[in-house]
């Protein structure tokens, strides 16, 4: 019985440590999701809505898992079998959602180039008619040190009667000296790297969470078996109760 208790304690402390690490990882996931959302919001005219929704999903899943981990903490500390199995089951459902997120992120990663080509053509066409499009394209050219889509020659193709915008110029000695590279390549690297980070990071988190789920199931099964052994031995698995009095009658002299 003592060896079973020692083995159970080892599993208990292991899963407590894993659950604590899981809470830390989920907090990091929430922070990363918030940062990526802020970055994507800066270039919202160049990005499809599902890219932004991926960051929302990342934040929401992180928040749910933080509270779920706290629930698991309580079940493990109080050695409640039902709470431990509920924790493992709900964790499994959330992991399935994260698998969907990782699959979607890998899919989005492979269509970044086509999305940027389509979006940039739309924005540069409306550059002089839409103030928001103009501000967004100027911001991108200033931040990425680029000009046009593939090169500065795109401006002559889309707006042949207009001069290059000031955001295209790297210097103004004897007129505008434009940046030689276009904005498509740096934007593709910028967005693609962040989407790839979401995909690979989610896969790593999933692997760690699967280990947590398996450990929780083992803990629940061991704990259930241990309590059954205590009941079979006539011992209470709950809190210790006060012993019954030995003498129930007054002594007779």
Order of alpha helices (4+ residues) and beta strands (2+ residues): alpha-alpha-alpha-alpha-alpha-alpha-beta-beta-alpha
